[in-house]
């Protein structure tokens, strides 16, 4: 059932201009990316999904890779914004094709919109919703509170880890949100849908 839903979502994404493929496991997606990306500069956005599939270490052996989770944060964020290729995930994706992402610093959202030859989105089945409205809800009330808690932020959502309180805390991590309806003009975009629970 889930494989069919992912395949249907991939078909919708392809009709919107993305390249989209379904993978059964994160390992399969990692092997695919490692074979596809060679001899290039690669930026990686803050992503538990990317961390989980283990692609960073593999790409380092034959690419120049910038990731602020593994390197000097300020420098890596800036360098990652001008690379040939960018890897990231999203906070939620609707079966109708919309992808929703929330950010606090803005580097990940910026790279989704401009600056690279190609961007890859790796998305686990747990991020799939039926509608765009549900995807926005998931990003705000599930993904963001969990990430805030991981970062030990002193926000209501992190303390209770239950929902967005639209707080005004200086620790707030949800400062901007992007909805992608289609790939941005001038940047190739590929979506890897994975039939595994990955990321937040």
N, C-alpha and C positions, 0 to 999 in steps of 0.2 A: 504493500500500500504506500509506504513512505517513498520507496524508489519511484513509483509512478508519479507521486506528487512532485518530487524533485525533478523528474524528467519533464513534467508539464510546465514547471516553473522555468526550467532551462529553455524550453521552447518559446515561452513568453519573452524571456530575456533576449533570445536570438532575434525575435521579431522586432525588438526595440533597438537592435544594433550592437548588442554585446556578442562576444564569443562566449558560449556557456557549455560547460561539461559537468556531468555528474560522476563523482568518485565514491566508491564504497567506503574507503577509509582515509584518514588523514595521512597515513603513510603513502598511499597511492598518490594523493595530491602532492605530497612532498617530492616523491620521485619524479613526477611529471614536471614540476617547477624546476627541479635541479637539472633536468635534461634540457628544458626550454631556455633557461637563462644562463648564458655562458659568455665570459669576457666582457661584462658590462658593469656599469655602476648601478648599484641597487640601493634604494632607500626602503626602510621598513617603518610603518606606523606603529604606535602603541597598540598591541594586539595580543591578547591571550591565545587566540586561535593560532596565529603565526608561531608563537612560542611553543604551543602544544605540538605542532606537527614537526618541529625540529629542523626547519629549513635554513635557519641562519647559519648554523655550523657547516652545513653542506655547501651553501653558496660561497662562503668565505674561501673555500679552497680554489675557486676559479673565477671569482668576481671581486670587485671592490664594493664592500657593503657598509652602509651606515645605519646604525640602529641605536637610538638613545637609551634603550633598555640595557644595552651591553657596553656602551662607550660613553665618553663624556657627553652628557645630555645636551647642553647648549650647542656644542659644535656639531654633534651628530644630527640633531634636528635640522639645523641649517643646511648641512651638506646633503641630507636625505631629500630635501625639497628640490634639488636640481639634478637628480640622477636620471639615467636613461629609463630605469624601471622602478616601479614602486609596488610594494606588497602591503596589503592591509586586510582588514575584515570590516564588517559593518555591525551595528548593534541590533539590526532587525532587517528582514526582507519580507515583503509581501508576495503572495503567490501571484499577484497581478503585476509584479516586476519592480515596484518601488523599493529603493534601499535607503534606510534611515541610519544616520550616524550623528552622535553627540560628541563634543570635544570641549576641553577646558583651555588648552593652550592654543589650538587652532592649526597646528602643523599638519595633522592628519587630514582634516577637512580641506585645507588648502591644497594638499597634494591630490585629493580626489577630484579637484576642480581644474587644476592647471599645472603645467611645468614638466611633464614627463612624456616620453614617447609611448610608454605603455604602462597600464596599471592592472594588477591582478587583485581580485577580491576572493578571499578564501572564506567560505561561509558554511558553518555546520547546520545540521537540520534543526537544532534547537532554536535557531533564530528565525525560523519560518513562521509567518502568520498568514491568516486568510486575506486580510485587507490592509490597506495603507494606514488606516486609522489604528488598527491593532498593532502595526509595526511601530508607529510613533509611541503608543502606550507601552509597548515592550521596552523600547529604548529608554524611555524616561523612568519607568517604574520597576524594571527588572535589571537591565544591564547597568545603568548608571549607579543605582544604589550599591550593587555588588562591587563595582569598580571603586567607588568611594570608600567602601569598607576595606577593600584590599590596600588602599593607600592610607588607611588610618586617618581619614578626614573626620573632622568633628562637625558633621552635618546631620540633620535629623534623619535623612535617608540612610546614612551609614550606620548610625547608632541603632536604628530600628530595622534597617535592611528590609523594608516592606513596600515603600512607595516614594514617589517624588513629592516633596513638600513645597516646591518652588521657593526655596529659602533664599535669603540674602546673605548667607554666610560667606566670609572671605575664603573659606575652604571649599566653596562650591566648585564642582568639576564640570557641571553641565552649563556651559556659557554660550554655546552655539550649536545649532543643529542644521544638517544638510539633508535634503531629500534629492536623490538622484532618480529621475524618470528615465533617462537615457544616458549613454556615454557622452561626455563633454566633447564638443567639436575639437578636432585636432589631436585627440589622445585616444589611442587604441585601448579598449577595456575588455578584460576577460574575467569571467566569473567561474569559480570552481565551487560547485555545490557538493558538500560532503555528507554522506549518509551516516554521520556520527555526530554525537554531541561534542562541540568544540567551542571553547571560549565562553564568555559571559552572556 
